[in-house]
Amino acid sequence: MPAQSVEVVNEVGLHATPLAQFVSKARAFPETSIRVHRGERQADGKSLIGMLALEALKGTTITIETDGPAADEALAVLVELVAGGFGAVR
């Protein structure tokens, strides 16, 4: 089960707008389980409400864990999204 830690770099952290992007990309892998961890908290990467509950601000490190047929691809896409600051989303 691949996993990778990544720092939240966008100014506003993981709020609704960037998380909508994250969840949309996560849901593009329907056969793959995606879990996101921040310390003791964890969330289903396909749940906007669950992801909001992580309260990940700028500078927070999260760990994305994937399992399933497209686990490596899903992990790469999601890590790139977070590490890239969600593009121009502020």
Residue pairs with C-beta under 8 A, 6 or more apart in sequence:
1 65
1 66
1 67
1 71
2 65
2 66
2 71
2 72
2 75
3 63
3 64
3 65
3 66
3 75
4 63
4 64
4 75
4 79
5 61
5 62
5 63
5 64
6 61
6 62
6 63
6 64
6 79
6 82
6 83
7 59
7 60
7 61
7 82
7 83
8 14
8 56
8 57
8 58
8 59
8 60
8 61
8 62
8 82
9 58
9 82
9 83
9 84
9 85
10 18
10 58
10 85
10 86
10 89
10 90
11 58
11 90
12 18
12 58
12 90
13 55
13 56
13 57
13 58
13 60
14 22
14 51
14 52
14 54
14 55
14 56
14 57
14 60
14 62
15 52
16 48
16 52
17 86
17 89
17 90
18 86
18 89
19 48
19 51
19 52
20 48
21 81
21 86
21 87
21 89
22 45
22 51
22 78
22 81
22 82
22 86
23 45
23 46
23 47
23 48
23 51
25 77
25 78
25 81
26 34
26 45
26 46
26 74
26 78
27 46
28 77
29 66
29 68
29 70
29 73
29 74
31 68
31 69
31 70
32 66
32 67
32 68
32 69
32 70
32 71
32 74
33 66
33 67
33 68
34 44
34 45
34 46
34 64
34 65
34 66
34 74
34 78
35 42
35 43
35 44
35 45
35 64
35 65
35 66
36 42
36 43
36 44
36 45
36 51
36 54
36 62
36 63
36 64
36 65
37 62
37 63
37 65
38 54
38 55
38 56
38 60
38 61
38 62
38 63
41 53
41 54
41 55
43 50
43 51
43 53
43 54
44 50
44 51
45 51
45 64
45 78
54 62
56 62
62 82
64 75
64 78
64 79
64 82
66 72
66 74
66 75
66 78
68 74
